[in-house]
Amino acid sequence: MSLFKKSLKGIAAGVCAVGLCALARKVKSRVGTLDIAQSLEGIPFPGTDLYSFLATRELKPMYTEMAGEILKEKEFHKLLDISTGLGYMPIELALHCKDCLVIGMDESADMVRIAEDNARASHVRNTVDFVTGSVTNLPFPGRYFDLVTSINVLHHWEDPVSVMEEIYHVLLPGGEFWIYDYRYETPQKVWDDAKERLPLYLRLPFTIGPVGGWKAAYAERELRRMIEGTRFEVLSIEPKTFTIFEQKLPAFTLARLRKPSTTTD
Ligand SMILES: C[S@@+](CC[C@H](N)C(=O)[O-])C[C@H]1O[C@@H](n2cnc3c(N)ncnc32)[C@H](O)[C@@H]1O
């Protein structure tokens, strides 16, 4: 097959992978099932490269802002970003905290490969480690990290309470779990206006990515109920504004949870 035909096939497969993920999220938000979304989420090649192509420029400022706010709040030393995707969150954390041990984990080996390339390009390959593993069975010892982050993936988990228990296990007593996700309570108009301001070629990726994530996200009351089923203490749950697609969007929620410092496990 010619190189041209191969490339076209790769692009088409990538578009299908991303499109199916969006469709699965939609199904989940309509009928309340996560099965399809979950089975599609360990994004394989070439969906990974397409995701990388679409997300690189448009989402990157968000990670810089998130990492800045985390490290301004408190001194953390051992940090883990789960379902890290392209690795931008751990890369930003490593850029801002030279003495930290930073690890990014993803189920997709191909995502890990791209994240490693991104870390190399940002000159932090020696200070960030990437690991292949699943949130359903974290490949780390207990009481190891003082911070775990998850960025815009909570709504993908089939059993979020079990994932939170996994995270609880790998955290040191007093360690924190910062969950960022799209904010379900964001008015539709915020998204419509943001989309209107975009050039035509960015409207589809914006709809498939952030808007799809928002539709599948949990409402704050659902999130609180979910956390009540875990052993975490809630430090805060609040609305947040971050820059994506070159616009500051008040479209995110941050939930800060803590493993009690008095815990005996
Ligand atoms: C929306 S993408 C990337 C999210 C990333 N945190 C970001 O901000 O760009 C979701 C990621 O979750 C990964 N993933 C899916 N199921 C997973 C699992 N069970 N354990 C770990 N990662 C998983 C996918 O491979 C994908 O890279």
The ligand as an SDF file (V2000), in Angstrom:
LIG
                    3D

 27 29  0  0  0  0  0  0  0  0999 V2000
   -9.0350   11.8540   27.9910 C   0  0  0  0  0  0  0  0  0  0  0  0
   -7.5900   10.9470   27.8870 S   0  0  0  0  0  0  0  0  0  0  0  0
   -6.3080   11.8540   28.6860 C   0  0  0  0  0  0  0  0  0  0  0  0
   -6.5820   12.5490   29.9530 C   0  0  0  0  0  0  0  0  0  0  0  0
   -5.3840   13.2860   30.4980 C   0  0  0  0  0  0  0  0  0  0  0  0
   -5.4500   13.2650   31.9380 N   0  0  0  0  0  0  0  0  0  0  0  0
   -5.3650   14.7020   29.9850 C   0  0  0  0  0  0  0  0  0  0  0  0
   -5.5490   15.6210   30.7580 O   0  0  0  0  0  0  0  0  0  0  0  0
   -5.1450   14.8980   28.7890 O   0  0  0  0  0  0  0  0  0  0  0  0
   -7.9030    9.6040   28.9800 C   0  0  0  0  0  0  0  0  0  0  0  0
   -6.7070    8.7000   29.2100 C   0  0  0  0  0  0  0  0  0  0  0  0
   -7.0420    7.6660   30.1380 O   0  0  0  0  0  0  0  0  0  0  0  0
   -6.3490    6.4900   29.7620 C   0  0  0  0  0  0  0  0  0  0  0  0
   -7.0150    5.3310   30.3970 N   0  0  0  0  0  0  0  0  0  0  0  0
   -8.1700    4.7290   30.0690 C   0  0  0  0  0  0  0  0  0  0  0  0
   -8.4780    3.7140   30.8880 N   0  0  0  0  0  0  0  0  0  0  0  0
   -7.5010    3.6830   31.8070 C   0  0  0  0  0  0  0  0  0  0  0  0
   -7.2420    2.8620   32.9410 C   0  0  0  0  0  0  0  0  0  0  0  0
   -8.0850    1.8900   33.3020 N   0  0  0  0  0  0  0  0  0  0  0  0
   -6.1370    3.1030   33.6710 N   0  0  0  0  0  0  0  0  0  0  0  0
   -5.2920    4.1100   33.3170 C   0  0  0  0  0  0  0  0  0  0  0  0
   -5.4780    4.9130   32.2440 N   0  0  0  0  0  0  0  0  0  0  0  0
   -6.5580    4.7100   31.4970 C   0  0  0  0  0  0  0  0  0  0  0  0
   -6.4070    6.5110   28.2500 C   0  0  0  0  0  0  0  0  0  0  0  0
   -5.4180    5.7060   27.6390 O   0  0  0  0  0  0  0  0  0  0  0  0
   -6.2060    7.9960   27.9650 C   0  0  0  0  0  0  0  0  0  0  0  0
   -4.8590    8.3330   27.7810 O   0  0  0  0  0  0  0  0  0  0  0  0
  1  2  1  0
  2  3  1  0
  2 10  1  0
  3  4  1  0
  4  5  1  0
  5  6  1  0
  5  7  1  0
  7  8  2  0
  7  9  1  0
 10 11  1  0
 11 12  1  0
 11 26  1  0
 12 13  1  0
 13 14  1  0
 13 24  1  0
 14 15  1  0
 14 23  1  0
 15 16  2  0
 16 17  1  0
 17 18  1  0
 17 23  2  0
 18 19  1  0
 18 20  2  0
 20 21  1  0
 21 22  2  0
 22 23  1  0
 24 25  1  0
 24 26  1  0
 26 27  1  0
M  CHG  2   2   1   9  -1
M  END
$$$$
